[in-house]
């Protein structure tokens, strides 16, 4: 079974985090929500508190198939442990994904040089070295980025496709009433 870590920090965008977790789990991906705050309860941007499955220190060496960062805040860019983990996954060619404000982490980590990437409109300056894409979800090699809350379903389905294959993504998309083209 594919395994993904989805990171949470105070101010995370609930739609992006919960939609992505839900869709990946519907597709039989073992998703671990990981708190970067040092506490299990993490406060979303719009007042929804979520209990994370694990704290960062407990899983930083765990073997995940993909790291996923929902947006809502650039506070993610201040977590040195996350930045180091992103750099390591990039060097190893392992799957990385971020949506909305979170691709800023990839920019700060220096992994976007020459790669196509997108983020929340107006935040492109955070994508250091990237070629700014035009699609709502861009995958360039092992790095996937997406624009924001309204694109969360498409982002999650792309991640599901990358982890479990196109048939699983199509099945879950159809059940979610979002047929893939």
C-alpha positions in Angstrom: 0.0 0.0 0.0 1.3 3.5 -0.9 2.1 5.7 2.0 1.9 9.5 2.1 2.6 12.1 4.8 0.4 15.2 4.8 1.8 18.0 6.9 -0.2 20.4 9.1 0.8 23.6 10.8 -1.4 26.3 12.4 -3.1 28.2 9.6 -3.3 25.3 7.1 -6.0 25.5 4.5 -8.6 23.0 5.6 -10.1 22.4 2.2 -6.8 21.4 0.7 -5.7 19.2 3.6 -8.9 17.4 4.3 -10.0 17.0 0.6 -6.6 15.6 -0.2 -6.5 13.2 2.8 -10.0 12.0 2.0 -9.5 11.3 -1.7 -6.2 9.6 -1.1 -7.7 7.4 1.6 -10.6 6.5 -0.7 -8.0 5.3 -3.1 -6.4 3.1 -0.5 -3.4 5.3 0.2 -2.2 5.1 3.8 -2.1 8.8 4.7 -0.5 10.0 7.9 -1.3 13.6 8.9 1.7 15.0 10.5 1.8 18.0 12.9 4.7 20.4 12.6 3.6 22.4 15.7 4.8 20.0 18.4 1.2 19.3 19.4 -1.4 16.9 18.1 -4.2 19.4 17.6 -3.6 21.8 14.8 -5.7 24.9 14.1 -6.8 25.4 10.5 -7.0 28.9 8.8 -10.7 29.0 9.2 -11.1 27.7 12.8 -11.3 24.0 12.1 -9.1 22.1 14.6 -7.7 18.8 13.3 -6.0 16.1 15.4 -2.9 14.9 13.5 -2.0 11.3 13.4 1.6 11.9 14.4 4.1 14.6 15.4 6.9 15.4 12.9 9.7 14.1 15.2 8.1 10.7 15.4 7.9 10.2 11.6 10.7 12.3 10.1 12.6 9.1 9.2 9.5 7.0 8.2 9.5 5.7 4.6 6.8 7.6 2.8 6.1 7.3 -0.9 5.1 11.0 -1.1 5.2 14.1 1.0 2.2 16.4 0.7 1.9 20.0 1.9 -1.4 21.8 1.9 -1.4 25.6 1.7 -3.0 28.4 3.7 0.2 29.8 5.1 3.9 30.3 4.3 4.7 29.3 7.9 5.7 26.0 6.5 8.8 27.6 5.0 10.1 28.3 8.5 10.2 24.6 9.6 13.8 23.6 9.0 13.0 19.9 9.5 10.5 20.0 6.7 12.8 21.9 4.4 15.5 19.3 5.0 13.1 16.4 4.4 11.9 18.0 1.1 15.5 18.4 0.0 16.3 14.8 0.8 13.2 13.5 -1.0 14.1 15.7 -4.0 17.7 14.3 -4.1 16.3 10.8 -4.0 13.7 11.5 -6.7 10.8 10.7 -4.4 7.4 12.2 -4.9 6.7 15.7 -3.5 3.4 17.7 -3.7 2.2 21.1 -2.5 -0.8 23.3 -3.2 -1.7 27.0 -2.8 0.9 28.8 -0.7 2.8 25.6 0.1 4.9 25.4 -3.1 6.8 28.2 -1.4 8.5 25.5 0.6 9.8 24.0 -2.6 11.1 27.4 -3.7 12.8 28.0 -0.4 14.3 24.5 -0.4 15.8 25.3 -3.8 14.2 22.3 -5.7 12.3 24.2 -8.4 15.1 25.3 -10.7 13.9 24.7 -14.3 10.8 22.8 -13.1 7.3 23.8 -14.1 5.3 24.8 -11.0 2.2 26.8 -9.9 0.9 28.3 -6.7 -1.8 30.6 -5.4 -2.0 33.6 -7.8 0.2 36.5 -6.7 2.7 34.2 -4.8 4.9 33.3 -7.8 7.9 35.2 -6.4 8.2 32.4 -3.8 8.8 29.8 -6.6 12.5 30.5 -6.9 13.9 29.2 -10.2 10.6 27.7 -11.4 9.0 28.0 -14.8 5.6 29.2 -13.9 3.0 26.8 -15.4 -0.5 27.6 -16.6 -2.5 24.4 -15.6 -4.3 24.2 -12.3 -2.1 21.2 -11.4 1.4 20.8 -12.7 3.6 17.7 -12.4 7.2 18.0 -13.5 9.1 14.9 -12.7 8.5 13.9 -9.1 7.2 17.3 -8.1 3.5 18.2 -8.2 2.0 21.7 -7.5 -1.4 23.2 -7.6 -3.0 26.6 -7.4 -5.4 26.6 -4.4 -8.6 25.5 -2.7 -10.8 25.2 -5.7 -8.2 22.9 -7.3 -7.9 20.6 -4.3 -10.0 17.8 -5.8 -8.0 17.8 -9.0 -4.7 18.0 -7.1 -5.7 15.0 -4.9 -6.8 13.0 -7.9 -3.5 13.7 -9.6 -1.6 12.5 -6.5 -3.8 9.4 -6.4 -3.0 8.7 -10.0 0.7 9.0 -9.3 0.5 6.7 -6.3 -2.1 4.2 -7.3 -2.4 4.4 -11.0 -4.9 6.0 -13.5 -7.6 3.4 -13.0 -7.8 4.0 -9.2 -7.9 7.8 -9.8 -10.6 7.4 -12.4 -12.7 5.2 -10.1 -12.4 7.5 -7.1 -13.0 10.6 -9.4 -16.1 9.1 -10.8 -17.4 8.2 -7.3 -16.6 11.7 -6.3 -18.5 13.0 -9.3 -15.4 14.4 -10.9 -14.7 12.4 -14.0 -11.2 12.6 -15.2 -10.7 13.5 -18.9 
